[in-house]
Amino acid sequence: MIALRKYMNYIFLLVTAGSMFAGLASAAASTSISQQLCGIVDTIRSIIGILALLLFIAGGALYAVAHVMPAAGNLKGNLQGWSVGMIVGGVVGLIIVLTAPWVLSSIIGFAGGKVSVPKC
């Protein structure tokens, strides 16, 4: 029991010293991290924006086709379900595109606090 407490004290001192050095290193590396995160956000916005538009178009077309089909069978109901799923996927994609800069600023704020959030 005493040996375990001794090792726990060493671990505590090691973590404390490491956190002091990490604070110094994070101030220098925070600019590059924010630039990398900004690049990720730009990529997400471009890809998901295009996919959301395609999902709206395909979902709307399938929904229109489903209303022309006869009610007999399960195909009409399945087609309507797929089309509504595509439209909801497009809405979720737009929500991701619109909230990506806010999420980026939150992540940078939690990481450094003193770092100015770049405009993506």
All heavy atoms as an XYZ file, in Angstrom:
856
protein
N       0.814     -1.187      0.000
C       0.000      0.000      0.000
C       0.863      1.259      0.000
O       0.569      2.218     -0.688
C      -0.931     -0.047      1.215
C      -1.871      1.087      1.303
S      -3.070      0.924     -0.015
C      -4.193      2.174      0.439
N       1.940      1.217      0.783
C       2.828      2.369      0.859
C       3.563      2.547     -0.464
O       3.761      3.676     -0.927
C       3.815      2.214      2.044
C       3.031      2.232      3.354
C       4.867      3.311      2.029
C       3.856      1.945      4.563
N       3.964      1.451     -1.103
C       4.670      1.537     -2.384
C       3.749      2.115     -3.461
O       4.192      2.902     -4.308
C       5.173      0.160     -2.797
N       2.473      1.761     -3.440
C       1.519      2.294     -4.403
C       1.352      3.791     -4.225
O       1.321      4.540     -5.198
C       0.170      1.578     -4.249
C      -0.925      2.025     -5.198
C      -0.555      1.667     -6.622
C      -2.237      1.403     -4.808
N       1.286      4.237     -2.968
C       1.169      5.673     -2.710
C       2.409      6.424     -3.187
O       2.313      7.536     -3.712
C       0.937      5.901     -1.220
C       0.709      7.331     -0.851
C       0.301      7.438      0.611
N       0.181      8.797      1.010
C      -0.945      9.504      0.960
N      -2.036      8.921      0.528
N      -0.971     10.752      1.340
N       3.576      5.814     -3.034
C       4.818      6.430     -3.483
C       4.806      6.613     -5.002
O       5.170      7.674     -5.514
C       5.986      5.545     -3.052
C       7.345      6.060     -3.434
C       8.424      5.096     -2.940
C       9.770      5.505     -3.417
N      10.809      4.555     -2.987
N       4.361      5.591     -5.732
C       4.291      5.700     -7.187
C       3.232      6.710     -7.628
O       3.405      7.407     -8.624
C       4.011      4.328     -7.818
C       5.187      3.389     -7.708
C       5.063      2.179     -7.049
C       6.411      3.725     -8.272
C       6.135      1.319     -6.948
C       7.496      2.868     -8.175
C       7.349      1.668     -7.509
O       8.410      0.828     -7.407
N       2.152      6.799     -6.896
C       1.121      7.779     -7.224
C       1.651      9.198     -7.051
O       1.325     10.093     -7.835
C      -0.136      7.574     -6.358
C      -0.875      6.289     -6.640
S      -1.475      6.180     -8.336
C      -2.772      7.375     -8.286
N       2.479      9.418     -6.025
C       3.097     10.737     -5.848
C       4.021     11.067     -7.015
O       4.049     12.205     -7.491
C       3.867     10.793     -4.533
C       2.947     10.884     -3.333
O       1.802     11.306     -3.460
N       3.443     10.464     -2.171
N       4.803     10.071     -7.486
C       5.671     10.306     -8.635
C       4.857     10.635     -9.887
O       5.218     11.521    -10.666
C       6.552      9.083     -8.901
C       7.676      8.908     -7.909
C       7.981      7.659     -7.402
C       8.438      9.996     -7.491
C       9.009      7.479     -6.502
C       9.464      9.837     -6.578
C       9.739      8.576     -6.097
O      10.761      8.414     -5.200
N       3.772      9.920    -10.076
C       2.918     10.181    -11.237
C       2.320     11.573    -11.153
O       2.270     12.305    -12.144
C       1.830      9.095    -11.366
C       2.477      7.766    -11.746
C       0.768      9.489    -12.384
C       1.527      6.600    -11.719
N       1.888     11.981     -9.965
C       1.324     13.318     -9.783
C       2.358     14.393    -10.098
O       2.062     15.374    -10.798
C       0.794     13.478     -8.357
C       0.306     14.851     -8.063
C      -0.907     15.294     -8.574
C       1.049     15.730     -7.292
C      -1.364     16.564     -8.306
C       0.606     17.004     -7.029
C      -0.596     17.428     -7.542
N       3.579     14.241     -9.611
C       4.631     15.214     -9.886
C       4.978     15.241    -11.376
O       5.215     16.310    -11.945
C       5.878     14.894     -9.056
C       5.755     15.167     -7.561
C       6.998     14.682     -6.831
C       5.534     16.639     -7.315
N       4.980     14.085    -12.023
C       5.284     14.020    -13.437
C       4.201     14.715    -14.261
O       4.507     15.476    -15.189
C       5.407     12.551    -13.873
C       5.835     12.290    -15.302
C       7.247     12.813    -15.532
C       5.756     10.808    -15.601
N       2.946     14.505    -13.900
C       1.843     15.158    -14.618
C       1.875     16.666    -14.396
O       1.649     17.449    -15.325
C       0.491     14.550    -14.190
C      -0.676     15.385    -14.685
C       0.374     13.127    -14.685
N       2.167     17.096    -13.188
C       2.236     18.528    -12.891
C       3.354     19.203    -13.685
O       3.162     20.264    -14.291
C       2.450     18.748    -11.386
O       1.418     18.074    -10.666
C       2.428     20.216    -11.042
N       4.530     18.596    -13.714
C       5.643     19.168    -14.471
C       5.340     19.151    -15.966
O       5.653     20.110    -16.681
C       6.924     18.394    -14.178
N       4.738     18.091    -16.431
C       4.387     18.007    -17.844
C       3.373     19.049    -18.257
O       3.438     19.599    -19.361
N       2.420     19.336    -17.380
C       1.419     20.340    -17.725
C       2.021     21.735    -17.789
O       1.573     22.568    -18.575
C       0.262     20.295    -16.725
O       0.707     20.692    -15.442
N       3.046     22.010    -16.979
C       3.705     23.317    -17.074
C       4.414     23.474    -18.414
O       4.337     24.521    -19.049
C       4.696     23.486    -15.923
C       4.029     23.762    -14.589
S       5.188     24.223    -13.313
C       5.893     22.648    -12.907
N       5.107     22.440    -18.854
C       5.807     22.502    -20.134
C       4.823     22.490    -21.302
O       5.077     23.107    -22.326
C       6.802     21.353    -20.265
C       7.968     21.481    -19.327
C       8.219     20.511    -18.380
C       8.808     22.581    -19.384
C       9.283     20.627    -17.512
C       9.880     22.707    -18.522
C      10.122     21.724    -17.577
N       3.726     21.802    -21.149
C       2.724     21.759    -22.213
C       2.084     23.131    -22.404
O       1.739     23.504    -23.523
C       1.660     20.716    -21.901
N       1.915     23.887    -21.332
C       1.371     25.241    -21.443
C       2.277     26.151    -22.245
O       1.815     26.966    -23.048
N       3.571     26.007    -22.066
C       4.521     26.811    -22.846
C       4.533     26.388    -24.308
O       4.614     27.221    -25.201
C       5.930     26.680    -22.245
C       6.130     27.249    -20.847
C       7.517     26.901    -20.328
C       5.912     28.750    -20.853
N       4.449     25.095    -24.545
C       4.498     24.603    -25.921
C       3.203     24.893    -26.673
O       3.213     25.115    -27.878
C       4.776     23.106    -25.921
N       2.078     24.904    -25.967
C       0.801     25.120    -26.661
C       0.664     26.550    -27.157
O      -0.007     26.801    -28.151
C      -0.363     24.769    -25.747
O      -0.461     25.705    -24.694
N       1.302     27.501    -26.492
C       1.227     28.883    -26.954
C       1.915     29.046    -28.308
O       1.448     29.794    -29.161
C       1.870     29.811    -25.918
N       2.988     28.313    -28.524
C       3.694     28.411    -29.795
C       2.998     27.625    -30.903
O       3.028     28.010    -32.058
C       5.122     27.904    -29.630
N       2.355     26.511    -30.548
C       1.761     25.639    -31.561
C       0.291     25.942    -31.828
O      -0.289     25.351    -32.727
C       1.901     24.191    -31.114
N      -0.300     26.861    -31.094
C      -1.736     27.086    -31.238
C      -2.099     27.707    -32.582
O      -3.171     27.459    -33.110
C      -2.246     27.959    -30.096
O      -1.620     29.214    -30.149
N      -1.220     28.498    -33.142
C      -1.501     29.104    -34.438
C      -1.568     28.046    -35.521
O      -2.473     28.049    -36.353
C      -0.438     30.151    -34.787
O      -0.342     31.087    -33.719
C      -0.773     30.866    -36.066
N      -0.629     27.116    -35.516
C      -0.653     26.076    -36.538
C      -1.837     25.143    -36.346
O      -2.407     24.661    -37.320
C       0.661     25.288    -36.533
O       0.812     24.596    -35.308
N      -2.216     24.880    -35.108
C      -3.378     24.035    -34.849
C      -4.638     24.715    -35.368
O      -5.473     24.074    -36.009
C      -3.497     23.720    -33.345
C      -2.372     22.791    -32.903
C      -4.847     23.090    -33.026
C      -2.302     22.582    -31.419
N      -4.777     25.995    -35.123
C      -5.970     26.688    -35.605
C      -6.015     26.735    -37.122
O      -7.085     26.641    -37.711
C      -6.037     28.093    -35.012
O      -4.957     28.868    -35.470
N      -4.870     26.849    -37.763
C      -4.836     26.832    -39.226
C      -5.220     25.455    -39.757
O      -5.925     25.344    -40.764
C      -3.464     27.240    -39.739
C      -3.146     28.695    -39.531
C      -1.721     29.043    -39.893
O      -0.894     28.159    -40.138
N      -1.407     30.332    -39.914
N      -4.769     24.400    -39.102
C      -5.133     23.052    -39.518
C      -6.621     22.805    -39.321
O      -7.278     22.214    -40.193
C      -4.314     22.022    -38.755
C      -2.852     22.004    -39.131
C      -2.045     21.072    -38.267
O      -2.547     20.485    -37.325
N      -0.767     20.936    -38.586
N      -7.162     23.235    -38.190
C      -8.594     23.070    -37.954
C      -9.410     23.877    -38.949
O     -10.465     23.437    -39.403
C      -8.947     23.486    -36.524
C      -8.505     22.529    -35.423
C      -8.801     23.130    -34.052
C      -9.168     21.189    -35.569
N      -8.920     25.044    -39.320
C      -9.611     25.866    -40.306
C      -9.620     25.162    -41.661
O     -10.620     25.205    -42.387
C      -8.936     27.224    -40.412
S      -9.894     28.439    -41.299
N      -8.535     24.503    -42.018
C      -8.489     23.738    -43.253
C      -9.464     22.577    -43.240
O     -10.122     22.278    -44.245
N      -9.585     21.928    -42.092
C     -10.546     20.828    -41.954
C     -11.971     21.346    -42.110
O     -12.803     20.736    -42.787
C     -10.351     20.114    -40.598
C      -9.023     19.365    -40.592
C     -11.502     19.159    -40.314
C      -8.643     18.825    -39.231
N     -12.262     22.483    -41.506
C     -13.603     23.059    -41.612
C     -13.920     23.433    -43.054
O     -15.032     23.197    -43.539
C     -13.749     24.277    -40.671
C     -14.990     25.079    -40.982
C     -13.784     23.816    -39.231
N     -12.953     24.002    -43.764
C     -13.181     24.348    -45.178
C     -13.470     23.110    -46.009
O     -14.348     23.123    -46.874
C     -11.981     25.101    -45.743
C     -11.882     26.519    -45.217
O     -12.914     27.053    -44.763
O     -10.780     27.085    -45.257
N     -12.741     22.037    -45.761
C     -12.981     20.790    -46.493
C     -14.363     20.238    -46.183
O     -15.098     19.823    -47.091
C     -11.907     19.754    -46.124
O     -10.613     20.294    -46.388
C     -12.098     18.470    -46.913
N     -14.736     20.237    -44.917
C     -16.060     19.740    -44.516
C     -17.152     20.580    -45.158
O     -18.139     20.050    -45.679
C     -16.194     19.740    -42.977
C     -15.330     18.634    -42.370
C     -17.644     19.556    -42.552
C     -15.251     18.679    -40.870
N     -16.978     21.880    -45.140
C     -18.011     22.755    -45.709
C     -18.184     22.537    -47.202
O     -19.301     22.544    -47.715
C     -17.677     24.217    -45.425
C     -17.808     24.559    -43.963
C     -17.476     25.983    -43.725
N     -18.720     26.742    -43.860
C     -18.797     28.032    -43.692
N     -17.720     28.718    -43.405
N     -19.946     28.655    -43.812
N     -17.084     22.340    -47.915
C     -17.213     22.164    -49.366
C     -17.828     20.815    -49.710
O     -18.736     20.739    -50.547
C     -15.851     22.333    -50.038
O     -14.954     21.341    -49.597
N     -17.378     19.747    -49.078
C     -17.887     18.412    -49.401
C     -19.326     18.235    -48.945
O     -20.190     17.797    -49.715
C     -16.983     17.330    -48.776
C     -15.623     17.325    -49.464
C     -17.626     15.952    -48.885
C     -14.607     16.432    -48.806
N     -19.615     18.587    -47.703
C     -20.967     18.366    -47.174
C     -21.963     19.325    -47.805
O     -23.125     18.974    -48.000
C     -20.968     18.455    -45.639
C     -20.171     17.292    -45.077
C     -22.372     18.432    -45.082
C     -20.119     17.210    -43.597
N     -21.530     20.505    -48.175
C     -22.438     21.428    -48.858
C     -22.914     20.877    -50.191
O     -24.098     20.942    -50.523
N     -21.986     20.301    -50.953
C     -22.352     19.699    -52.243
C     -23.226     18.476    -52.030
O     -24.238     18.279    -52.722
C     -21.075     19.355    -53.042
C     -20.361     20.639    -53.444
C     -21.409     18.514    -54.263
C     -18.986     20.419    -54.025
N     -22.874     17.636    -51.046
C     -23.688     16.444    -50.773
C     -25.091     16.811    -50.305
O     -26.069     16.143    -50.675
C     -22.998     15.567    -49.725
C     -21.793     14.769    -50.200
C     -21.156     14.027    -49.038
C     -22.183     13.807    -51.293
N     -25.223     17.862    -49.512
C     -26.543     18.284    -49.054
C     -27.400     18.736    -50.228
O     -28.591     18.399    -50.314
C     -26.422     19.402    -48.022
N     -26.808     19.469    -51.147
C     -27.546     19.904    -52.328
C     -27.989     18.713    -53.178
O     -29.139     18.646    -53.631
C     -26.685     20.861    -53.156
C     -27.331     21.420    -54.421
C     -28.527     22.289    -54.049
C     -26.331     22.195    -55.226
N     -27.089     17.751    -53.367
C     -27.445     16.555    -54.133
C     -28.537     15.737    -53.442
O     -29.423     15.188    -54.103
C     -26.204     15.696    -54.372
C     -25.152     16.275    -55.311
C     -23.920     15.376    -55.364
C     -25.733     16.473    -56.696
N     -28.472     15.659    -52.120
C     -29.513     14.928    -51.381
C     -30.868     15.615    -51.507
O     -31.896     14.944    -51.625
C     -29.129     14.779    -49.912
C     -28.090     13.713    -49.601
C     -27.660     13.802    -48.147
C     -28.627     12.331    -49.905
N     -30.898     16.945    -51.476
C     -32.162     17.663    -51.672
C     -32.744     17.388    -53.051
O     -33.937     17.128    -53.197
C     -31.968     19.179    -51.511
C     -32.000     19.645    -50.090
C     -30.998     20.451    -49.604
C     -33.039     19.306    -49.246
C     -31.025     20.901    -48.297
C     -33.080     19.748    -47.948
C     -32.071     20.539    -47.469
N     -31.899     17.448    -54.062
C     -32.389     17.233    -55.426
C     -32.876     15.800    -55.610
O     -33.986     15.567    -56.118
C     -31.286     17.582    -56.452
C     -31.009     19.087    -56.421
C     -31.672     17.133    -57.858
C     -29.785     19.503    -57.202
N     -32.082     14.817    -55.195
C     -32.476     13.419    -55.362
C     -33.691     13.074    -54.503
O     -34.603     12.367    -54.953
C     -31.306     12.503    -55.011
N     -33.724     13.570    -53.279
C     -34.869     13.303    -52.405
C     -36.150     13.909    -52.936
O     -37.214     13.281    -52.900
N     -36.067     15.123    -53.452
C     -37.249     15.762    -54.032
C     -37.743     15.035    -55.261
O     -38.951     14.861    -55.466
N     -36.815     14.587    -56.105
C     -37.203     13.858    -57.316
C     -37.843     12.518    -56.956
O     -38.879     12.136    -57.530
C     -35.982     13.641    -58.208
N     -37.252     11.794    -56.005
C     -37.840     10.511    -55.592
C     -39.199     10.699    -54.925
O     -40.107      9.876    -55.106
C     -36.895      9.769    -54.653
C     -35.651      9.161    -55.283
C     -34.779      8.522    -54.215
C     -36.030      8.145    -56.338
N     -39.361     11.767    -54.185
C     -40.650     12.022    -53.537
C     -41.719     12.316    -54.588
O     -42.856     11.873    -54.465
C     -40.514     13.198    -52.555
C     -41.651     13.283    -51.576
C     -41.735     12.403    -50.508
C     -42.643     14.259    -51.700
C     -42.762     12.480    -49.601
C     -43.672     14.347    -50.798
C     -43.731     13.445    -49.749
O     -44.765     13.523    -48.856
N     -41.349     13.057    -55.634
C     -42.303     13.340    -56.708
C     -42.657     12.063    -57.463
O     -43.826     11.827    -57.807
C     -41.721     14.371    -57.661
N     -41.671     11.209    -57.723
C     -41.927      9.947    -58.419
C     -42.811      9.037    -57.560
O     -43.679      8.334    -58.078
C     -40.593      9.255    -58.786
C     -40.813      7.825    -59.250
C     -39.865     10.052    -59.846
N     -42.612      9.054    -56.246
C     -43.403      8.193    -55.366
C     -44.876      8.573    -55.401
O     -45.743      7.706    -55.266
C     -42.874      8.276    -53.934
N     -45.184      9.838    -55.582
C     -46.589     10.251    -55.618
C     -47.264      9.891    -56.931
O     -48.492      9.845    -56.998
C     -46.715     11.755    -55.355
C     -46.629     12.082    -53.905
N     -47.633     11.801    -53.018
C     -45.637     12.646    -53.182
C     -47.283     12.183    -51.812
N     -46.059     12.698    -51.881
N     -46.502      9.621    -57.964
C     -47.071      9.237    -59.252
C     -47.368      7.728    -59.287
O     -48.254      7.285    -60.005
C     -46.109      9.638    -60.401
C     -46.610      9.154    -61.746
C     -45.916     11.135    -60.411
N     -46.651      6.954    -58.457
C     -46.789      5.498    -58.481
C     -48.131      5.065    -57.896
O     -48.708      5.768    -57.051
C     -45.638      4.865    -57.707
C     -44.290      5.133    -58.321
S     -42.993      4.303    -57.448
C     -43.255      2.663    -58.053
N     -48.626      3.894    -58.286
C     -49.874      3.388    -57.709
C     -49.675      2.961    -56.256
O     -48.568      2.649    -55.828
C     -50.211      2.186    -58.598
C     -48.946      1.794    -59.245
C     -48.114      3.037    -59.347
N     -50.749      2.949    -55.515
C     -50.689      2.644    -54.085
C     -50.475      1.164    -53.809
O     -50.116      0.789    -52.694
C     -51.956      3.117    -53.399
N     -50.713      0.295    -54.783
C     -50.565     -1.143    -54.565
C     -49.097     -1.498    -54.361
O     -48.215     -1.005    -55.052
C     -51.124     -1.908    -55.765
N     -48.832     -2.351    -53.411
C     -47.466     -2.788    -53.136
C     -46.767     -1.887    -52.140
O     -47.281     -0.854    -51.710
N     -45.587     -2.304    -51.779
C     -44.803     -1.562    -50.786
C     -43.841     -0.565    -51.411
O     -43.190      0.191    -50.701
C     -44.000     -2.527    -49.915
C     -44.884     -3.341    -48.993
O     -45.968     -2.892    -48.632
N     -44.423     -4.528    -48.622
N     -43.727     -0.572    -52.718
C     -42.712      0.263    -53.367
C     -42.977      1.753    -53.160
O     -42.053      2.532    -52.921
C     -42.628     -0.051    -54.864
C     -41.486      0.625    -55.608
C     -40.147      0.246    -55.001
C     -41.533      0.270    -57.072
N     -44.237      2.154    -53.197
C     -44.549      3.579    -53.018
C     -44.156      4.045    -51.615
O     -43.523      5.085    -51.445
C     -46.031      3.830    -53.267
C     -46.418      5.286    -53.091
C     -47.874      5.527    -53.394
C     -48.201      6.997    -53.230
N     -49.553      7.317    -53.631
N     -44.522      3.277    -50.618
C     -44.173      3.640    -49.236
C     -42.678      3.631    -49.006
O     -42.132      4.512    -48.325
N     -41.986      2.627    -49.564
C     -40.531      2.569    -49.414
C     -39.852      3.754    -50.098
O     -38.919      4.348    -49.549
C     -39.990      1.265    -50.009
C     -40.340      0.061    -49.164
O     -40.673      0.186    -47.994
N     -40.267     -1.116    -49.773
N     -40.335      4.087    -51.284
C     -39.755      5.202    -52.021
C     -39.966      6.530    -51.293
O     -39.067      7.373    -51.238
C     -40.339      5.261    -53.430
C     -39.579      6.070    -54.468
C     -38.148      5.588    -54.594
C     -40.277      5.983    -55.803
N     -41.146      6.694    -50.711
C     -41.388      7.913    -49.927
C     -40.485      7.958    -48.695
O     -39.964      9.011    -48.332
C     -42.854      7.993    -49.511
C     -43.773      8.388    -50.618
C     -45.224      8.421    -50.176
O     -45.592      7.883    -49.128
N     -46.065      9.061    -50.987
N     -40.284      6.826    -48.063
C     -39.398      6.770    -46.893
C     -37.969      7.101    -47.246
O     -37.286      7.851    -46.535
N     -37.486      6.550    -48.364
C     -36.124      6.841    -48.799
C     -35.966      8.316    -49.144
O     -34.958      8.934    -48.823
C     -35.750      6.003    -50.007
C     -35.702      4.530    -49.763
C     -35.430      3.886    -48.581
C     -35.947      3.507    -50.719
N     -35.492      2.535    -48.761
C     -35.807      2.269    -50.067
C     -36.277      3.514    -52.079
C     -35.974      1.058    -50.704
C     -36.431      2.303    -52.719
C     -36.287      1.088    -52.049
N     -36.959      8.874    -49.799
C     -36.852     10.272    -50.208
C     -36.874     11.207    -49.003
O     -36.115     12.180    -48.958
C     -37.958     10.630    -51.190
O     -39.224     10.483    -50.586
N     -37.720     10.922    -48.037
C     -37.743     11.756    -46.826
C     -36.422     11.619    -46.070
O     -35.893     12.603    -45.533
C     -38.954     11.393    -45.941
C     -38.857     12.058    -44.581
C     -40.240     11.787    -46.631
N     -35.858     10.414    -46.063
C     -34.549     10.217    -45.439
C     -33.464     11.023    -46.122
O     -32.580     11.579    -45.471
N     -33.525     11.109    -47.449
C     -32.540     11.908    -48.179
C     -32.699     13.390    -47.872
O     -31.706     14.106    -47.703
C     -32.687     11.681    -49.681
C     -32.204     10.355    -50.158
S     -32.478     10.231    -51.925
C     -31.226      9.081    -52.362
N     -33.926     13.850    -47.793
C     -34.156     15.266    -47.499
C     -33.693     15.595    -46.080
O     -33.054     16.638    -45.849
C     -35.638     15.622    -47.727
C     -35.958     15.525    -49.228
C     -35.954     17.016    -47.200
C     -37.428     15.645    -49.551
N     -33.961     14.712    -45.128
C     -33.497     14.929    -43.755
C     -31.968     14.903    -43.706
O     -31.347     15.695    -42.987
C     -34.112     13.881    -42.802
C     -33.446     13.906    -41.441
C     -35.597     14.112    -42.660
N     -31.342     14.022    -44.487
C     -29.881     14.004    -44.569
C     -29.325     15.307    -45.112
O     -28.290     15.788    -44.660
N     -30.020     15.894    -46.093
C     -29.604     17.193    -46.612
C     -29.709     18.289    -45.571
O     -28.841     19.158    -45.467
N     -30.774     18.246    -44.773
C     -30.947     19.241    -43.702
C     -29.838     19.097    -42.664
O     -29.255     20.096    -42.211
C     -32.350     19.112    -43.061
C     -32.451     19.943    -41.803
C     -33.423     19.506    -44.053
N     -29.522     17.865    -42.291
C     -28.452     17.637    -41.314
C     -27.116     18.116    -41.884
O     -26.303     18.716    -41.178
C     -28.393     16.146    -40.914
C     -27.142     15.834    -40.117
C     -29.624     15.765    -40.126
N     -26.890     17.876    -43.178
C     -25.664     18.365    -43.816
C     -25.567     19.874    -43.777
O     -24.504     20.430    -43.513
N     -26.673     20.552    -44.030
C     -26.655     22.022    -43.952
C     -26.415     22.514    -42.533
O     -25.720     23.515    -42.329
C     -27.967     22.584    -44.485
C     -28.121     22.568    -45.999
C     -29.486     23.130    -46.389
C     -27.028     23.367    -46.658
N     -26.969     21.816    -41.563
C     -26.733     22.196    -40.163
C     -25.246     22.046    -39.836
O     -24.653     22.907    -39.172
C     -27.617     21.372    -39.215
C     -29.075     21.793    -39.376
C     -27.165     21.507    -37.770
C     -30.061     20.909    -38.647
N     -24.624     20.971    -40.315
C     -23.190     20.776    -40.078
C     -22.378     21.889    -40.736
O     -21.450     22.439    -40.145
C     -22.746     19.391    -40.582
C     -23.310     18.298    -39.681
C     -21.229     19.279    -40.634
C     -23.092     16.900    -40.195
N     -22.742     22.240    -41.963
C     -22.016     23.292    -42.677
C     -22.147     24.628    -41.959
O     -21.191     25.388    -41.841
C     -22.517     23.391    -44.135
C     -22.049     24.663    -44.798
C     -22.049     22.189    -44.929
N     -23.322     24.924    -41.450
C     -23.540     26.222    -40.801
C     -22.925     26.302    -39.415
O     -22.537     27.378    -38.966
C     -25.036     26.527    -40.742
C     -25.715     26.740    -42.102
C     -27.211     26.926    -41.914
C     -25.113     27.921    -42.827
N     -22.845     25.183    -38.692
C     -22.311     25.212    -37.333
C     -20.826     24.896    -37.255
O     -20.238     24.998    -36.174
C     -23.073     24.235    -36.423
O     -22.958     22.912    -36.950
C     -24.520     24.627    -36.283
N     -20.188     24.536    -38.368
C     -18.768     24.172    -38.338
C     -17.870     25.304    -37.822
O     -16.989     25.044    -36.997
C     -18.315     23.694    -39.709
N     -18.047     26.565    -38.238
C     -17.175     27.612    -37.680
C     -17.372     27.822    -36.173
O     -16.403     28.070    -35.451
C     -17.581     28.872    -38.448
C     -18.180     28.383    -39.696
C     -18.839     27.081    -39.344
N     -18.602     27.685    -35.708
C     -18.850     27.832    -34.269
C     -18.164     26.711    -33.491
O     -17.572     26.960    -32.435
C     -20.351     27.836    -34.001
C     -20.662     27.929    -32.552
C     -20.641     29.046    -31.773
C     -20.999     26.852    -31.687
N     -20.961     28.729    -30.476
C     -21.184     27.374    -30.403
C     -21.174     25.490    -31.882
C     -21.532     26.585    -29.321
C     -21.519     24.701    -30.804
C     -21.693     25.251    -29.535
N     -18.231     25.485    -34.005
C     -17.576     24.353    -33.350
C     -16.063     24.563    -33.349
O     -15.394     24.293    -32.349
C     -17.969     23.027    -34.042
C     -17.142     21.868    -33.521
C     -19.448     22.745    -33.849
N     -15.533     25.065    -34.454
C     -14.104     25.341    -34.523
C     -13.684     26.368    -33.473
O     -12.701     26.179    -32.764
C     -13.725     25.844    -35.912
C     -12.301     26.357    -36.084
C     -11.322     25.208    -35.956
C     -12.144     27.048    -37.409
N     -14.447     27.437    -33.344
C     -14.086     28.453    -32.354
C     -14.211     27.916    -30.930
O     -13.432     28.271    -30.059
C     -14.949     29.697    -32.536
O     -16.302     29.399    -32.290
N     -15.164     27.028    -30.691
C     -15.296     26.419    -29.364
C     -14.107     25.530    -29.048
O     -13.576     25.557    -27.936
C     -16.578     25.598    -29.279
O     -17.699     26.415    -29.440
N     -13.669     24.738    -30.032
C     -12.521     23.858    -29.809
C     -11.266     24.676    -29.549
O     -10.499     24.382    -28.632
C     -12.319     22.926    -31.022
C     -13.444     21.900    -31.082
C     -10.970     22.215    -30.949
C     -13.445     21.076    -32.345
N     -11.048     25.722    -30.318
C      -9.871     26.555    -30.113
C      -9.958     27.292    -28.783
O      -8.973     27.430    -28.074
C      -9.698     27.543    -31.287
C      -9.343     26.770    -32.551
C      -8.614     28.561    -30.991
C      -9.305     27.622    -33.786
N     -11.165     27.720    -28.404
C     -11.339     28.395    -27.120
C     -11.047     27.486    -25.946
O     -10.443     27.895    -24.961
N     -11.461     26.214    -26.033
C     -11.182     25.269    -24.960
C      -9.706     24.907    -24.914
O      -9.149     24.666    -23.860
C     -11.995     23.986    -25.120
C     -13.457     24.165    -24.819
C     -14.405     23.580    -25.636
C     -13.880     24.899    -23.738
C     -15.749     23.733    -25.371
C     -15.217     25.061    -23.466
C     -16.160     24.480    -24.284
N      -9.055     24.875    -26.075
C      -7.660     24.447    -26.127
C      -6.711     25.507    -25.584
O      -5.834     25.215    -24.795
C      -7.274     24.089    -27.559
N      -6.891     26.763    -26.034
C      -5.906     27.763    -25.660
C      -6.457     28.923    -24.875
O      -5.829     29.416    -23.976
N      -7.626     29.370    -25.234
C      -8.211     30.503    -24.547
C      -7.699     31.834    -25.030
O      -8.448     32.760    -25.222
N      -6.383     31.973    -25.236
C      -5.786     33.239    -25.630
C      -5.655     33.377    -27.150
O      -5.230     34.394    -27.646
C      -4.399     33.373    -25.009
C      -4.408     33.364    -23.512
C      -3.016     33.399    -22.967
C      -3.020     33.229    -21.462
N      -1.683     33.113    -20.918
N      -6.004     32.320    -27.868
C      -5.809     32.307    -29.323
C      -6.974     32.988    -29.992
O      -8.138     32.746    -29.659
C      -5.692     30.846    -29.813
C      -5.510     30.793    -31.311
C      -4.562     30.153    -29.108
N      -6.680     33.860    -30.936
C      -7.766     34.483    -31.700
C      -8.251     33.494    -32.743
O      -7.453     32.809    -33.384
C      -7.277     35.763    -32.371
O      -6.255     35.463    -33.287
N      -9.552     33.416    -32.920
C     -10.137     32.463    -33.852
C     -10.020     33.021    -35.262
O     -10.490     34.117    -35.536
C     -11.619     32.203    -33.490
C     -12.240     31.250    -34.485
C     -11.722     31.678    -32.084
N      -9.391     32.286    -36.167
C      -9.253     32.786    -37.525
C     -10.576     32.700    -38.275
O     -11.412     31.880    -37.973
C      -8.206     31.839    -38.142
C      -8.367     30.574    -37.375
C      -8.749     30.992    -35.981
N     -10.712     33.561    -39.246
C     -11.896     33.490    -40.111
C     -11.656     32.433    -41.167
O     -10.686     32.504    -41.906
C     -12.156     34.849    -40.775
C     -12.424     35.950    -39.804
C     -13.788     35.765    -39.184
C     -14.072     36.924    -38.247
N     -15.286     36.774    -37.536
N     -12.515     31.453    -41.198
C     -12.352     30.368    -42.172
C     -13.060     30.684    -43.446
O     -14.165     30.992    -43.526
C     -12.860     29.056    -41.596
S     -11.865     28.485    -40.214
